Amino acid sequence: MTKQHLADYTIAVLGAGAVGRSVAADCKLAGNQVRLFDLPEFAGESLKDLDKTGIEIQGFELGKYNFKRNGIAKFDLVSDDLAKVVAGAQIILVAVPSVGHQTFFERLVPLLEDGQRSSTLSPITSVACAYARSCAKPGRTST
């Protein structure tokens, strides 16, 4: 496996609430290509004008590396079309409350491509259950 610089990824962030927007902005300012998705029933509000305005973040992370990241993050794609957002993305981050996991995974699993990495930003066990139920649909195979 070849090494890839962390700023060379295409990242799909699913969920445009406070966590999703913050993570997407941070990933964009880190130099990644970032696509932001929200469900059509929420996108009218959560994604409104983000394609034009972006998101401004500033701050000092009090962690191991203590870095600052400030600026306006302008996303590569802001959409309620999940297929467009996840197509070709190397990393998929699901940033939705646990109550939305099942809905997101049911829509996401059929679109996954070989080699894509996905992660949720939720430590709740229901994530694994929702993902497993989505993968266990009749006619689906896994390797």
Solvent accessible surface area in square Angstrom, and as a share of the most:
residue,aa,sasa,rsa
1,M,213,0.95
2,T,125,0.73
3,K,202,0.86
4,Q,76,0.34
5,H,126,0.56
6,L,139,0.69
7,A,26,0.20
8,D,87,0.45
9,Y,21,0.08
10,T,16,0.09
11,I,9,0.05
12,A,0,0.00
13,V,0,0.00
14,L,0,0.00
15,G,2,0.02
16,A,2,0.02
17,G,42,0.41
18,A,88,0.68
19,V,82,0.47
20,G,0,0.00
21,R,75,0.27
22,S,62,0.40
23,V,38,0.22
24,A,0,0.00
25,A,0,0.00
26,D,47,0.25
27,C,22,0.13
28,K,48,0.20
29,L,51,0.25
30,A,36,0.28
31,G,50,0.48
32,N,9,0.05
33,Q,100,0.44
34,V,0,0.00
35,R,43,0.16
36,L,0,0.00
37,F,3,0.01
38,D,10,0.05
39,L,8,0.04
40,P,73,0.46
41,E,107,0.48
42,F,116,0.49
43,A,11,0.08
44,G,62,0.59
45,E,142,0.64
46,S,19,0.12
47,L,16,0.08
48,K,133,0.56
49,D,62,0.32
50,L,7,0.03
51,D,93,0.48
52,K,139,0.59
53,T,80,0.46
54,G,8,0.07
55,I,25,0.13
56,E,117,0.52
57,I,38,0.19
58,Q,141,0.63
59,G,41,0.39
60,F,101,0.42
61,E,86,0.39
62,L,153,0.76
63,G,32,0.30
64,K,171,0.73
65,Y,163,0.62
66,N,78,0.40
67,F,66,0.28
68,K,139,0.59
69,R,65,0.24
70,N,86,0.44
71,G,27,0.26
72,I,96,0.49
73,A,0,0.00
74,K,107,0.45
75,F,22,0.09
76,D,76,0.39
77,L,57,0.28
78,V,28,0.16
79,S,17,0.11
80,D,66,0.34
81,D,53,0.28
82,L,16,0.08
83,A,47,0.37
84,K,127,0.54
85,V,0,0.00
86,V,1,0.01
87,A,49,0.38
88,G,47,0.45
89,A,1,0.01
90,Q,64,0.29
91,I,36,0.18
92,I,0,0.00
93,L,24,0.12
94,V,1,0.01
95,A,10,0.08
96,V,18,0.10
97,P,98,0.62
98,S,44,0.28
99,V,138,0.79
100,G,15,0.15
101,H,1,0.01
102,Q,46,0.20
103,T,48,0.28
104,F,6,0.02
105,F,5,0.02
106,E,78,0.35
107,R,102,0.37
108,L,0,0.00
109,V,2,0.01
110,P,87,0.55
111,L,61,0.30
112,L,53,0.26
113,E,81,0.36
114,D,149,0.77
115,G,71,0.68
116,Q,31,0.14
117,R,114,0.42
118,S,53,0.34
119,S,55,0.36
120,T,31,0.18
121,L,75,0.38
122,S,23,0.15
123,P,139,0.87
124,I,86,0.43
125,T,106,0.62
126,S,43,0.28
127,V,19,0.11
128,A,66,0.51
129,C,61,0.36
130,A,3,0.02
131,Y,79,0.30
132,A,58,0.45
133,R,130,0.47
134,S,2,0.02
135,C,37,0.22
136,A,81,0.63
137,K,87,0.37
138,P,131,0.83
139,G,83,0.80
140,R,98,0.36
141,T,122,0.71
142,S,98,0.63
143,T,189,1.10
